[in-house]
């Protein structure tokens, strides 16, 4: 498992594990070591609990209920920190997981830092970011290889950025623009967007709010000097 973030003990003695950035819920039999994937494809999963109607999972932005082989969103647009709770038989609520691992994987910046000396992480294929986090926002110096395409995606974080060098073609919603140094974009919550880097590649700076907790599980990028500054 990549990064277990919570473990609960089931009534039959098996363990149910929220497997962090892999987006899986895994059942483990501690007596035999046997493992089976209960749910997958969740993005990042930070907590699990049994409650009314079935199994609940806490992801970066929503709470899902699994029952009868189907999933249902029961809460969305969450802002951390979040506590996943389940109802007891008496109808009261008890905490079952609060995702403490998020704070461990997201390193907050101090008063000053040198972004160019920060280790790069792989965000997409051909896209690397040197990233720092405050209490409520994330700032990243991002390098895109020549011609690389970032597929359409969306997230709850508001996003603003500026091209430092090179060029790119940015699509936000149904609007597409070619952008060069000094040009800026603003993307509000959950608006789909995609990017294609220019032939010389692109260096840009982006700011996100709230912080990009879903980047906690990013892998290191290939070591190389920062293209800027």
ZAGU-907327 format. One record per residue (C-alpha): x, y, z. Coordinates in pm, whole numbers, padded with zeros to 5 digits, always signed. Each point is the difference from the previous one (the first is absolute). Layout:
N
XYZ;...
//
This chain:
229
+00000+00000+00000;+00123+00348-00086;-00086+00214+00302;-00258-00133+00248;-00187+00289+00160;-00251-00182+00222;-00068-00353+00119;-00323-00126+00159;-00067-00345+00146;-00307-00178-00136;-00221-00223+00213;+00148-00317-00154;+00354+00107+00094;+00111+00117-00345;+00149+00345-00054;-00142+00259-00237;+00273+00235-00122;-00035+00340-00170;+00298-00019-00234;+00078+00371-00035;+00107+00134-00337;-00062-00329-00185;-00373+00063+00032;-00080-00349+00129;-00174-00155+00298;+00165-00333+00079;-00112-00283+00229;+00284-00183+00178;-00026-00324+00195;+00274+00032+00267;-00006-00376+00063;+00084-00102-00357;+00134+00324-00149;-00256-00030-00281;-00101+00332-00160;-00292+00093-00222;-00099+00332-00155;-00345+00108+00121;-00023+00327-00198;+00240+00175-00237;+00029+00305-00225;-00083+00246+00281;+00282+00248-00070;+00129+00044+00355;-00184-00168+00286;+00067+00120+00355;-00255-00174+00220;-00247-00289+00013;-00291-00082+00230;-00307-00218+00024;-00318+00197+00055;-00371+00001-00087;-00046-00179-00331;+00351-00128-00062;+00364+00097-00032;+00106+00366-00015;+00324+00140-00142;+00149+00347+00039;+00188+00131-00306;+00158+00341-00063;-00329+00167-00088;-00292-00226+00088;-00145-00283+00207;-00115-00311-00187;-00241-00270+00114;+00050-00350-00143;-00287-00249+00006;-00132-00269-00230;+00297+00033-00236;-00068+00370-00066;+00135+00327+00136;-00189+00314+00095;+00136+00346+00083;-00145+00105+00336;+00208+00317+00049;+00219+00202-00234;+00204+00321-00015;+00171-00078+00330;+00266+00229+00147;+00258-00145+00239;+00048-00089+00272;-00285-00253-00022;-00112-00262+00250;-00187-00305-00128;-00263-00113+00248;-00239-00295+00018;-00328-00041+00188;-00013-00234+00296;-00297-00221+00074;-00124+00261+00246;-00011+00262-00273;+00290+00207+00129;+00307+00079-00209;+00353-00113+00070;+00324+00095-00181;+00163-00282-00194;+00272+00176-00197;+00131+00352-00051;+00276-00049-00260;+00300+00107+00211;+00229-00125-00278;-00080+00306-00212;+00196+00221+00233;+00291-00242-00005;+00024-00014-00380;-00055+00375-00066;+00298+00203+00117;-00086+00362+00082;+00256+00262-00098;+00160+00227+00257;+00036+00375-00035;+00251-00040-00286;+00119-00269-00241;+00186-00037-00330;-00247-00151-00245;+00270-00074-00257;+00169-00233+00248;-00319-00184+00093;-00015-00362-00122;-00218-00043-00308;-00300-00234-00004;-00167-00164-00300;-00347+00149-00048;-00070-00150-00344;+00219-00170-00260;+00235+00275-00119;-00116+00241+00272;+00203+00063+00318;-00072+00240+00285;+00203+00150+00283;-00265+00062+00259;-00044+00165+00339;-00312+00016+00217;-00130+00260+00241;-00295-00040+00234;-00262+00076-00268;+00181+00005-00334;+00250-00185-00216;+00261+00162-00227;+00178-00201-00269;+00274+00075-00253;-00098-00233-00286;+00201-00110-00304;-00166-00157-00305;+00206-00185-00258;-00036+00113-00365;-00337-00096-00148;-00123-00187+00307;-00379-00014+00041;-00172+00010+00339;-00342-00167-00044;-00323+00167+00103;-00058-00018+00374;-00156+00201+00282;+00035+00043+00375;-00153+00189+00289;+00303+00230+00029;-00021+00346-00153;+00306+00043-00223;+00191+00301-00132;+00323-00001-00198;+00243+00196-00216;+00230-00105-00284;+00365+00069+00087;+00158-00127-00323;-00104-00183-00314;-00360-00030-00113;-00306-00220+00039;-00353-00047-00123;-00245+00008+00291;-00362-00111-00013;-00221+00105+00291;-00361-00109-00030;-00095+00075-00362;+00264+00274-00051;+00347-00063-00151;+00291+00245-00006;+00365-00009-00101;+00202+00154+00283;+00357+00129+00031;+00219+00158+00270;-00188+00230+00236;-00347-00127-00093;-00223-00122+00280;-00296-00239+00048;-00257-00052+00272;-00198-00323+00039;-00278-00023+00254;-00110-00311+00189;-00072-00312-00208;+00028+00169-00342;+00152-00248-00254;+00331+00108-00153;+00286-00138-00209;+00340+00118-00128;+00236-00065-00291;+00357+00131+00039;+00166+00186-00285;+00288-00138-00211;+00264+00146+00234;-00168-00120+00317;-00146+00220+00271;+00087+00126+00346;-00287+00138+00206;-00093+00084+00357;-00339-00102+00140;-00181+00063+00326;-00283-00217+00134;-00245+00049+00286;-00068-00197+00212;+00329-00190+00003;+00049-00290-00243;-00026-00281+00255;-00049-00243-00289;+00365+00067-00093;+00117-00165+00324;+00060-00328-00181;+00190+00139-00301;+00318-00185-00090;+00341+00171-00044;+00077+00121-00351;+00328-00073-00174;+00269+00214+00164;+00100+00303-00208;+00076+00368+00062;-00295+00235+00003;-00048+00184-00332;-00094+00314+00196;+00110+00204+00186;
//
